[in-house]
Each structure stands twice: as structure tokens, then as C-alpha cells.
Amino acid sequence: MTTDNHEGRQFKRYVVDSIHGNLLYSSDVDIVNISMDGAAIETSKRLNIDREYTLKIKYGGKFMHLKGVVAWSNLSRTVTNKDGEVVPVYKAGIRFTNVLTEKSYELMKFIEENKSGSIEQRLIGMRFKIKNAEDAVIDAADECKIKRISLSGMLIEADNSFDVDYISEMEIFLDNIVLPITGRVANCTEIPGDKINKYNIGIEFVKISNENKNTLNNFLDSLDV
């Protein structure tokens, strides 16, 4: 462990190599097709294979929550957004894990009322293209590696990029303790040289309880021993 205590910083930063956390976010998705056992979606965020996510589809004025595990994921293409930036589009297949009796009925009604004429025949069931999904998002916990940390913020390495000033709920894992915080993305830069893109993201803590701040302070003090 080393410290990074540049002049002008209010709190000393610690360089660490064994602390991890989660960056919690929601991302808009397009539903390519859907069945009773899973769905193919497109999103601007990379989803990790074998990781569980929650797909939320707005139906009948409320969100239907479908938990699922990513079976496959790949970079499909890139597009230019309204700001002229080139952004990735990832395509992923999700296998539902919580479609039980009540969920099955709700999902069947959604598919029946919103399916288009196109049907994709599969070995297990049929996949339907959807013509009218009001709104769909995916909730994710993006596991990240914490590289530097202080009482006011941290530098993390993550799989996805995030816009500056994006506010996110986060979790920091300290031994057997989980510290929930709210953080603001202060900067985000791509890490060069990797086949799979990763990003260095500077996080400013904008909300942390006094109890959790004391826990973090005690942990950082222990690094000086």
C-alpha cells in the first residue's frame, strides 16, 4: 500500500489493490425479441456473461421486473448520438430466472398484446419481436476495482464508461462490511492497450452517512499501520 498525498488535496489518497465495489446503474434497452424463457436486447452498456441483471419492462402503467442471467454478449455495432459522439451498441441474450406463476401470466399477456408478425423459431419455444414496448431498462451492478481511495472520493476501474456528472449509488466492500455511498463521476478515461475496453473513473463522494464515513476512516487509518 502507498499513499498519494498531492499538495492541495483535503484528504490523503491511498493506493490499494485488493478492494472492490459495485457501481449501480440503469441503462435503457431495446428489446430485439422475447419469449417466456428469455430475451435478446440491445444496450449501450456491456453486460457480463453469467452475471445476473434485472430487466424492467413498462407494461400497463407499471414496470414488470424480470431477473435473468446473461448467456451471451457481444459488440454489435457503433452509432453516432445526437451530440456527434460515437457510442457502442451491445447485443446480449438474457435467460430469465424468476418467471414463475404470476410472472408467467404477466409476461404472456405482454407478449400477446405487443408481438409483431415476426416469429423466430427456436429449439426451446418461440421468440417474438415486440412492436410496442413503452419503456425498458436494465438494472445492473457493475463490479469495479478500486485503485485509489480517500474520505472524499476514489479512482475505480470499470467495464463501462459513464458521463461526467453522472450520479450513481455505489457499494464499497471492506472485509465483511458493505458501505453504501452516492458518488458523482468527476472524470472518465479509457484505459489504452486492452482488447476489451476498461475505464478509469474518478468518483467524488456526494453522500455518505457519518457512520459509514467513520468506518471508512478507520479502515484508511489501518493502512498506515
C-alpha positions in Angstrom: 0.0 0.0 0.0 1.2 3.5 -0.8 -0.2 7.0 -0.4 -0.9 9.7 -2.9 -0.9 13.0 -1.0 -0.6 15.8 -3.6 -0.5 19.3 -2.1 -3.9 20.9 -2.2 -5.9 17.7 -1.5 -8.1 17.9 1.6 -7.7 14.1 2.3 -4.8 11.8 1.8 -5.5 9.2 -1.0 -4.4 5.6 -0.6 -3.3 3.4 -3.4 -4.9 0.0 -2.9 -5.0 -3.3 -4.8 -7.5 -5.6 -3.0 -10.7 -3.5 -2.6 -13.7 -3.9 -4.9 -17.1 -2.4 -5.2 -20.2 -2.1 -7.2 -21.4 0.8 -9.3 -25.2 0.6 -9.6 -26.9 2.0 -12.7 -29.9 1.7 -15.0 -29.5 1.6 -18.8 -32.1 2.0 -21.5 -32.5 -1.1 -23.7 -34.2 -2.1 -26.9 -35.9 -5.5 -26.9 -34.9 -7.3 -30.1 -37.1 -10.3 -29.3 -38.6 -12.0 -26.3 -40.0 -15.4 -25.2 -41.2 -17.0 -21.9 -37.6 -18.2 -21.2 -35.5 -15.1 -22.2 -34.9 -12.1 -24.4 -32.4 -10.6 -26.8 -31.7 -6.9 -26.0 -29.5 -4.1 -27.2 -28.0 -1.5 -24.9 -25.1 1.0 -24.8 -23.5 -0.8 -21.7 -21.5 -4.0 -21.9 -23.2 -6.8 -20.0 -21.0 -9.6 -18.5 -21.7 -13.2 -19.2 -23.1 -15.3 -16.3 -23.9 -12.1 -14.4 -27.5 -11.6 -13.1 -29.4 -8.4 -14.1 -33.0 -7.2 -13.8 -34.8 -6.3 -17.0 -37.7 -3.9 -16.3 -40.4 -3.5 -19.0 -43.1 -0.9 -18.6 -46.5 -2.6 -19.2 -49.9 -1.4 -18.2 -48.6 1.7 -16.4 -46.1 -0.2 -14.2 -42.8 -2.0 -14.5 -42.6 -5.7 -14.9 -39.4 -7.0 -13.2 -37.7 -10.0 -14.9 -34.5 -11.3 -13.4 -32.1 -13.1 -15.7 -28.6 -14.3 -16.4 -26.6 -13.1 -19.4 -26.0 -16.2 -21.7 -24.1 -14.3 -24.4 -23.0 -10.7 -25.1 -21.1 -9.0 -27.9 -20.4 -5.6 -29.5 -23.0 -5.4 -32.3 -22.1 -2.0 -33.9 -21.4 1.6 -33.1 -23.8 4.6 -33.7 -23.4 8.4 -33.6 -25.6 10.0 -30.9 -27.2 13.5 -31.1 -24.0 15.1 -29.7 -21.9 13.6 -32.5 -20.3 11.1 -30.3 -19.7 7.5 -31.5 -21.1 5.1 -28.9 -21.2 1.3 -28.8 -24.3 -0.8 -29.1 -24.0 -4.2 -27.3 -26.4 -7.1 -28.0 -27.0 -9.7 -25.3 -29.1 -12.7 -24.6 -30.7 -13.0 -21.2 -32.1 -16.2 -19.7 -34.9 -15.5 -17.3 -34.6 -16.9 -13.8 -37.7 -15.7 -11.9 -40.6 -16.3 -14.4 -42.9 -18.2 -12.0 -46.7 -18.4 -12.0 -47.6 -14.8 -11.5 -44.7 -13.5 -13.7 -45.5 -16.1 -16.4 -49.1 -14.8 -16.7 -47.9 -11.1 -16.8 -45.2 -11.9 -19.4 -47.6 -13.9 -21.6 -50.1 -11.1 -21.6 -47.3 -8.6 -22.5 -46.1 -10.8 -25.4 -49.6 -11.5 -26.7 -50.6 -7.8 -26.7 -47.3 -6.5 -28.2 -45.9 -9.1 -30.5 -45.4 -8.2 -34.2 -46.0 -10.6 -37.1 -42.4 -11.8 -37.0 -41.7 -15.0 -35.1 -38.3 -16.6 -34.6 -38.5 -20.4 -34.2 -36.1 -21.8 -31.6 -35.3 -25.2 -30.1 -37.0 -24.1 -26.9 -40.1 -22.1 -27.5 -40.6 -19.2 -29.9 -39.1 -15.7 -29.8 -41.4 -12.8 -30.7 -40.4 -9.4 -31.9 -42.1 -6.6 -29.9 -43.8 -3.7 -31.7 -44.8 -1.6 -28.7 -42.7 -1.7 -25.5 -43.5 1.5 -23.7 -40.2 1.6 -21.9 -37.5 -0.9 -21.0 -34.4 -0.5 -18.8 -31.9 -2.9 -17.2 -30.7 -2.6 -13.7 -27.1 -3.6 -13.2 -24.4 -3.7 -10.6 -21.1 -3.1 -12.4 -18.3 -4.7 -10.4 -15.3 -2.4 -10.2 -11.8 -2.5 -8.9 -10.9 0.4 -6.5 -7.4 1.7 -7.3 -7.2 4.8 -5.0 -9.4 5.9 -2.2 -9.8 8.7 0.3 -12.5 10.1 2.5 -13.8 12.3 -0.3 -13.6 10.0 -3.3 -11.9 7.2 -5.2 -10.5 6.1 -8.5 -12.1 2.9 -9.9 -11.5 0.7 -12.9 -14.8 -0.4 -14.5 -16.1 -2.2 -17.6 -18.3 0.7 -18.8 -17.9 4.4 -19.4 -20.1 6.9 -17.7 -20.7 10.6 -18.4 -19.1 13.3 -16.2 -21.5 14.4 -13.5 -23.4 11.1 -13.6 -24.7 10.3 -10.1 -24.8 6.7 -9.1 -25.4 4.6 -6.0 -22.3 2.6 -5.1 -21.1 -0.1 -2.7 -17.6 -0.4 -1.3 -16.6 -3.8 0.1 -14.3 -3.6 3.1 -13.6 -7.1 4.5 -17.1 -8.2 5.6 -18.6 -4.7 5.5 -20.6 -3.2 2.7 -20.5 0.6 2.6 -23.3 2.2 0.5 -22.5 5.7 -0.9 -23.7 8.0 -3.6 -21.0 9.2 -6.0 -20.5 11.6 -8.8 -18.4 10.8 -11.9 -15.7 13.5 -11.9 -13.8 12.1 -14.9 -13.7 9.0 -17.1 -10.9 7.9 -19.4 -10.4 4.8 -21.5 -7.5 2.5 -20.5 -5.4 2.0 -23.6 -3.9 -1.2 -24.7 -6.6 -3.7 -23.6 -8.5 -5.8 -26.2 -11.7 -5.3 -24.1 -12.2 -1.7 -23.1 -12.0 -0.7 -19.5 -12.2 2.7 -18.0 -10.6 4.7 -15.2 -13.3 6.6 -13.4 -12.8 9.3 -10.8 -15.6 9.3 -8.2 -16.4 12.2 -5.9 -18.4 11.1 -2.8 -21.6 13.3 -2.6 -23.5 11.3 0.0 -22.1 9.1 2.8 -23.5 8.7 6.3 -21.4 9.7 9.3 -21.4 6.1 10.4 -20.0 4.8 7.1 -17.6 7.7 6.9 -16.2 6.7 10.3 -15.9 3.1 9.1 -14.0 4.2 6.0 -11.8 6.5 8.1 -10.9 3.6 10.5 -10.1 1.4 7.5 -7.8 4.0 6.0 -6.1 4.6 9.3 -5.4 0.9 9.5 -3.5 1.1 6.2 -1.0 3.5 7.9 0.0 0.9 10.5 
